[in-house]
Amino acid sequence: MSLLWSVALFLTVIKDFVSSNSEPKPTWPNRRIPIVLPETVMTMRKAHFEAQPTLHVASSCGPDCHKYSKHPSYEELKEYLSYETLYDNGSRTDTKIGIYGTNLGNWATSKVTNGKSRIRRQIYGYDSRFSIYGKDFLLKYPFSTSVKLSTGCTGTLVGEYHVLTAAHCIHDGKSYVKGAQRLKVGFLKTKQKDNGKISNQTNSLIPEKMKFQWMRVKRTHVPKGWIKGNANEIGMDYDYALLELKKPHKRQYMKIGVSPSAKQLPGGRIHFSGYDNDRRGTLVYRFCAVKDETFDLLYQQCDAQPGASGSGVYVRMWKSQNRKWERKIIGIFSGHQWVDHHGIPEDFNVAVRITPLKYAQICYWIKGNYIDCREG
């Protein structure tokens, strides 16, 4: 049995499991979303591009210390959700935001204490990742939503012009990374033969040869919670960024959604695909159970390697209003943590959850208005 057929069979089994009528349908919860609006925009000095690209981020504050941390105040939330915008000519702006809505305490994020151990994320026992081959998979939804950044990370298409990724792929907390000014996004496409005809090896045991087609980024939004958070210990909660392309990519994209609790996830699992460095040029898919969670982070042990950072973490659930199954991105794969988990040292891979406030912010970046961002 070919690898391609094995992957196809595996994906079919997973789809059938999730869609089974023998179990209650995991349903996207109906949520009202707060409003996050820009209030003032100030021009800043041109950016510096001095940092080395970082393909992983680390912290040792785990679920326990995160759960019992003090919630930020309203003013602190406004500071963390304010954002810096980098333009392709090196100029940048600082945008202060306002938050409007009720029950802000329920939408608050928790602070993270200082980390004390740094290590690359790793493989947990048997490597359970799946390399995706063949244009019938790579060029079709949902795998076609995964793109590669020229800084070495992964991103996910979330709008006609927009790519969601990790902030540390763009900025190290002190400076923008080298290459961020001329940032490009790579889309996989089938290589052409010398005679100009498209290679057609879908049914062959030999994987089709693919290449990246690159598109320039017009501007990038990075929350101040990431930029300032590296100094005040809450940075990992805000490890996300949104890229706006110079022109539409003309591919299907995946919607963002507010992260349900781990108990609401189908099978308690999450999924994501990325360009892990140990499998260069290959899209790598994986899924695993969520081990623990806080308001801002999902703790799991999905096998991953540097390069997968910035991957959109998604689940597939039933949308009652539309009466259909729908995949949504509920988080961004960030990095690795060694933590003291219930008194026992344990390591996790971590994803930043899309909370209601983060949803409101990212959605506004994509849509340019709050009217289309009231339900997550």
Steps between C-alpha positions, in 0.01 A plus 500: 500500500648836396567777749250725320227238530581447868463871568173513304362206696611655830335834425181327397488309827554818702227681305257216550579491872434870545184492288356188657131523575535249781644770727375852577639749251776721639348841439657843470374701800313823431701787646460872512829670433628824657595787272866595455542825306802716414489838674827678421773428246849644541786489251816339638860506388596249234545149624829324564549149363771362723359184658582153377194302386373290791329176409389420854408681819538357849364557849487291815177644641246224459131450565513533879693828523299638210162413650570673829658814357333836553261612227602823326300815551294668230781749437757220476280314251483811283878527513556133408248509212640823357719416207788596279468493122805446281482608135707361216701823472619464861269763646276413792211631706383453858124453540326542836169315534178522696301203632123512513270234638389342826648240734854595409622299797392183319697606194818591687826321445732368768858599559789257465793495737859497385627186328812319615568230242539519125496202267376430151169327461541135428350169396313317776593132462382360167488770232129527416526769231368444147679641195244614244576424134324551169323801357159342568572562868751785512305728268162437659335612822593482786867430417514776238446758777849431642774727363870548567658826617834615362623530860463122536166467680153388393185708455134437422273678254218668693371752244530598134814699583590378847730246665501416872830397658703525822637839607844355578536418130501877435626664820711371790355747752778753449546529124352371178674196360728524200291451190177635653517818289493300177284227642353253252241227521550176306217304340559144387436433132576215262830517317485510122695272269742640249239474224273729697241237585390452858631184657220251562619232740206498738453125468871423503692363795747785442384825667450794269770762512374826642650846527416825678355801327582806710286807566609821673350622828364856509474549876514306827313548828666389826324547839681702764436214741772312313740792455468623859418162645856373471588753768195455726460123466170473313645480149415142411128572538528742206724302266299566184522736203299572188655556157326688219609401148549750218241323288232233556626141504181364336492185709249368748579615852398383847290714734619584848288413802500541876670201661254266673606335825693176469191307614304639205756397237412195285676214676689763701737535204654776291652489149763705315729484197838668461835499325718324758869555432593132516274432199597787274256595226240261639176590674466304824161431661437385856228475762500426871304538822513817709663415834414818688388856439493848642301798377773589249688178423439141394751246633548194281764257379450507125827399336657804337838644403628856439335642190151400613474817710212720388288210378128553545356256753152399388204275576192395304164546673133534416371852424136499610401827328626379161422132564838381377842387620760776508871514572628804685839607628484521880868560576855554375776248567766683699769306681626265767482506879658298777262548790433392853165328437332402828845469658642282219737636232334458161551646155232627265459656161283808532244681284368850561121491526281744309302652787198727442718813528764360266229394258359854503845643431607258225158513334515880491843480337352274233160663445579864578176535698343357816153428355629179336680396820214465748471121500800269545 
